Amino acid sequence: MQIVGHHTHLSAGDIRRLIGSVPALSDATSAGEPLIRLLPGGYTGSLVALIWTAHLDPVVLKAGPGEQITAEHDHRAVFTGGDPWLTEYGVDGIYGPVEVEIDGRPDLWSALVYRYIGGKTFEEIDNYGDFEALIRSYLWNTNRDESPSEATLRECFRTIALNLADNKSVRESNVAQPLLKYIPPLRWDAGIMAAINTARSFCPDLPELVGFREWWEEGIASIRVAPVHDDRLLHGDVRFANILVDSVHSEVHLIDFGNGRRGHIFEDFARFETDLLFRTTPRIEGSEGLDQSKLFEAVQYLLRDEVSLGEGNRNDSSRQVKCISQWRQVMYQALPKMTLPGALMMYRWFLLRECLKRTRWTAGISLGHDEPDSASLIYTICALRRRLSGAGEVGTRISTAPQVLAASLRCRAAFVPTRGSERVVNQQRNAAKKAALEEAATRISTVRLLAETGQSYLSARGQFIGEIRDVLSAGGGVQVAICSPYVPEYFGLSKSYEEHDERSYTLNADLLRKTDESIGGFEILHREFGPLIEVRLCRFGVGATVLITDETSFYEPYFRTQRAKRQRLLFDSFELQFDSSGLHSRSLMEETFAFHWRNSDPVLEAKNRLSGYEALREAFLDLWP
């Protein structure tokens, strides 16, 4: 028995025993040993393997904890009505249990067999794929001769809808039931509310995000008579990855029944339609985010009532809109109850629930999973809430700032003081900077700082003087570029320190004191550590504080607000922290520091140019006294 591949938890011996539990795969009378290729897939930790034998067509074996395999086997039998091929070759049962070792503890696993669905020759193999491959080819293949036709796509949609809507042990009821009976509960505390609260912090004025859980629970509880009754065995995971397609013959096969359970058919429909919406929206090139303009168009079209009746699909519609329209048409044909008054509104509650569930999946984007980004999900959630609440279209788009900052710029943290949180936020950013400086001391590396005065780093009573000393004591370097008190820009800084707008330009005493403290602190450090520390005076205006270490960097832009507020707000800007792996942000800050460093004068040489500085200031004041 030859095994190709590796399983995260199971040993090769365990795998052999699981496969050996299926007599038809380990028949000693057959010629040759089976060949096993391990595949990804299935629920977490399960075994999925493609197996070739000398006497059978290829099969897929799936193994996992006994109760899960038993449930999947039973769900598959009811949902599909059984597979005669499996019965004919004696591989339609549950095999095991087999004792395996998982994370150092014994467990009992069982196995079941699927018929392999796919091309068996090189000519056929390109015809098979999951549903996403079919959709992508229809949407974006520039060679229309190689992409499926609209008729092919519609037939595949029709087969899926009919498979899901087929009468599979539906339990009828003549008693009116509330919507609450049909909507499964949501795990709000397992990430859903965290996603909504995060979005609300970036869009505080968006009303759809206010009191969301309360609105949801009150809304579903208020609908005392649900217009569509349904109670059947569901597939439970009708995602594109679980739908295999032979595009030549328009054959569709549902696989992976491990999540099968009883419920309302709207659950299966909503899961497929949510995949359809997000996976037909193109991604922005070079980004993990979906194209918001395309998503906006698709969502607004999807929420129109006439779409469900097959109307409103203009000839000039995008291919994405055509996909949505075709799916809705075949869904209505497969389930005539969709035409009942209120049925579509009930279905939208299931769509909203599916979108809410997927807010917990977005963390998988960083692992390479093809999931919608948070901004796209939140936008769709808001649109559905407005529609269910009887309001108009959503006019506000969700900010993509968190995704862009985190993904493109490698933004590690954003320190933004809001009313009532100034002190806490200031403490957080100071702690982050201290940690970065401590790391620099450990690595014996050079710290670079661009700042207005640098008082917090160089003054004997500065916030970070202890950490700066540690860097120097360890043998690291410190380079600081600060605003020169001798250039005209210093009058602009002084102006921002004034509480009242005086007409004349003067040097602010508080600003001068802070600069003097920094220069004095530098002179003390220079006497002790010599050339390890350098401080220069910039010839041009400094637009932000930039702190750069080997591992991280900080960026705080300056705003011309009255600096008297600083005493009350602790800091009157915001600050972003970036990882060194963010090449774009890193290069921008390094180049900015390098520019000022080149165009600056060493503090120790400034006294030699006092007469020139004085002439420059006088010329400035002659123009604007």
Summary of the structure (lengths in Angstrom):
residues: 625
radius of gyration: 32.9
end to end distance: 92.6
largest distance: 106.1
contacts: 1907
relative contact order: 0.07
helix: 49%
strand: 16%
